Amino acid sequence: MTDDKPSEEQFWDDRYRESDRIWSGNPNTVMVREVTDLKPGRALDLGCGEGADAVWLARQGWQVVATDISRVALDRAARHAEAEGVADRVDWQRHDLGASFPTGSFDLVSAQFLHSRGELPRERILRTAAAAVAPGGVLLIVGHAGFPAWEPNPHDHVRFPTPAENLEALDLPDEQWEVLLSDEHERTQNGPDGKPTTRTDYALKLRRLEV
């Protein structure tokens, strides 16, 4: 008996092939708010999708490594960067983050909505992300705090950790890290029927101390 379940790479490639654009093309609002006052340096964008965050960072003067599991998404993102005139500031890398990870250290590591319907060793990936933050740098994690109103927990085995649970799972030495932000917030999102509804997300922002 064969397993017909698609791989994570195939799942996301097929998802992006469904239309010319899956996401809005705009950078995540929390990322913009929390990064605007940071001094540009080297940034790592995990799960970059179609590249809106990476392109925005590059336009602010950051040198960006942006990674996703989907080659379809990365090719689309690269075209976006080219159109915006920042192709030379973004290094697009394909990684299954559960198996490989970009090398180097970064002044900003951003993980925006790093969720998946498939198998994703998210806690291990985020610990690796924290290890990639340079002294004085920032780790920014933004994610969903629950399922949307139109999809009331269709997967009994799936749950969304709170900011405190995310912080605990990172297992970071207190003397080496400073918590800058840990909260939940509501935002408006259109459902499948096009009607707006409220959704709860969370944000966790940490600075690695220069010790």
C-alpha positions in Angstrom: 0.0 0.0 0.0 1.5 3.3 -1.0 1.2 6.6 0.8 -0.4 9.2 -1.6 0.0 12.1 0.8 2.1 14.8 -0.9 5.3 16.0 0.6 5.5 19.4 2.3 7.3 20.8 -0.7 4.7 19.4 -3.2 1.8 20.6 -1.0 3.1 24.2 -0.9 4.1 24.3 -4.6 0.6 23.1 -5.5 -0.9 25.7 -3.1 1.0 28.5 -4.8 0.1 27.3 -8.3 -3.6 27.7 -7.5 -3.4 31.4 -8.4 -0.9 34.1 -9.5 -0.9 35.5 -6.0 -1.9 33.8 -2.7 -1.1 36.6 -0.2 -1.8 40.3 -0.3 1.6 41.4 -1.5 1.9 43.7 1.5 4.4 43.2 4.4 3.0 41.9 7.7 1.8 44.9 9.8 3.3 43.7 13.1 6.7 43.0 11.4 6.7 46.6 10.0 5.7 48.1 13.3 8.4 46.2 15.3 11.2 46.5 12.8 10.8 50.1 11.6 13.0 51.6 14.4 15.7 48.9 14.2 19.0 49.8 12.5 19.3 47.8 9.2 21.7 45.0 9.1 21.5 41.3 8.1 18.0 39.8 8.3 16.7 36.3 8.0 13.0 35.8 6.8 11.8 32.3 7.6 8.9 31.0 5.5 9.0 34.0 3.3 6.3 32.9 0.9 5.9 35.4 -2.0 8.4 37.7 -0.5 6.5 40.8 0.7 8.3 41.0 4.0 11.8 40.4 2.5 11.2 43.0 -0.2 10.0 45.6 2.4 13.1 44.9 4.5 15.4 45.2 1.5 13.8 48.6 0.7 14.6 49.7 4.3 18.3 48.9 3.7 18.5 45.4 5.1 20.5 42.7 3.5 18.1 39.7 3.5 18.3 36.0 3.4 14.8 34.8 2.7 13.8 31.1 2.7 10.8 29.0 1.9 10.1 25.3 1.1 8.3 26.2 -2.1 10.4 26.9 -5.2 7.2 28.3 -6.8 6.9 30.9 -4.1 10.6 31.7 -4.2 10.6 32.3 -7.9 7.5 34.6 -7.5 9.2 36.4 -4.7 12.4 36.9 -6.8 10.3 38.5 -9.5 8.7 40.8 -6.9 12.2 41.9 -5.7 13.4 42.5 -9.3 10.3 44.7 -10.0 11.0 46.7 -6.8 14.7 47.2 -7.7 16.1 45.3 -4.6 17.0 42.0 -6.2 20.7 42.6 -5.2 19.7 42.9 -1.5 17.8 39.5 -1.1 19.3 36.0 -1.2 16.4 33.6 -1.9 17.1 30.1 -0.5 15.0 27.0 -0.6 15.0 25.1 2.7 12.8 22.5 4.4 13.6 24.1 7.7 13.1 20.8 9.5 16.0 19.4 7.5 18.2 22.4 6.7 18.7 26.0 7.8 20.5 29.1 6.4 24.0 29.6 7.7 25.3 32.7 9.4 24.2 35.1 12.1 21.7 37.8 11.7 20.7 41.1 13.3 17.0 40.2 12.8 15.4 36.8 12.5 11.7 37.0 11.5 9.3 34.1 11.6 5.9 35.3 10.5 3.1 32.8 10.7 5.3 29.8 10.5 2.5 27.3 10.5 1.8 24.2 8.4 -0.9 21.6 8.0 1.8 19.0 7.6 4.6 17.8 9.9 6.6 20.8 11.1 9.1 20.6 14.0 8.3 24.2 14.8 9.8 24.4 18.3 13.1 23.0 17.0 13.1 25.4 14.1 12.5 28.4 16.3 15.3 27.3 18.7 17.6 27.1 15.7 16.3 30.6 14.7 17.2 32.0 18.1 20.7 30.5 17.8 21.1 32.4 14.6 20.5 35.8 16.2 23.7 37.9 16.6 24.4 39.6 19.9 22.3 42.7 20.1 20.0 41.3 17.4 16.2 40.6 17.5 14.1 37.5 17.1 10.5 38.3 16.1 7.9 35.6 16.1 4.3 36.3 15.0 1.7 33.6 14.7 -2.0 32.7 15.0 -3.4 32.2 18.5 -6.2 30.0 17.3 -8.2 28.9 14.3 -10.3 31.5 12.4 -14.0 31.7 13.1 -15.0 29.9 9.9 -12.8 26.9 10.8 -13.4 25.9 14.4 -10.5 23.6 15.2 -11.0 21.0 12.4 -7.9 19.2 13.6 -8.1 17.8 17.1 -4.3 17.3 17.3 -3.5 20.9 16.4 -3.2 23.6 19.0 -1.7 27.1 18.9 0.8 27.9 21.7 0.5 31.1 23.7 3.3 33.7 23.7 4.4 32.4 27.1 4.4 28.8 25.8 6.5 29.9 22.8 9.0 31.6 25.0 9.2 28.5 27.3 9.7 26.2 24.3 12.7 28.3 23.1 14.5 27.5 26.4 16.6 30.6 26.3 19.0 31.6 29.1 17.4 34.5 31.0 20.7 36.3 31.4 21.3 36.3 27.6 17.9 37.5 26.3 15.5 40.4 26.9 11.7 40.1 26.3 10.7 43.3 24.4 7.1 42.2 23.5 4.9 39.3 24.4 1.2 39.7 23.7 -1.9 38.7 21.8 -3.8 41.1 19.5 -6.9 41.1 17.3 -7.0 41.9 13.6 -9.6 41.9 10.9 -9.4 39.2 8.2 -11.8 38.4 5.4 -13.3 34.9 5.5 -13.9 32.6 2.5 -17.2 34.4 1.9 -15.5 37.7 1.7 -17.0 39.0 5.0 -14.6 40.5 7.6 -14.1 38.7 10.8 -11.9 39.1 13.9 -8.9 36.9 14.4 -6.5 36.7 17.3 -2.7 36.5 16.7 0.3 36.8 19.0 3.7 38.5 18.8 6.9 37.6 20.7 9.9 39.9 20.3 13.2 39.1 22.0 16.6 40.8 22.0 19.8 38.9 22.4 22.0 40.7 24.9 25.6 41.7 24.2 27.2 39.8 27.0 
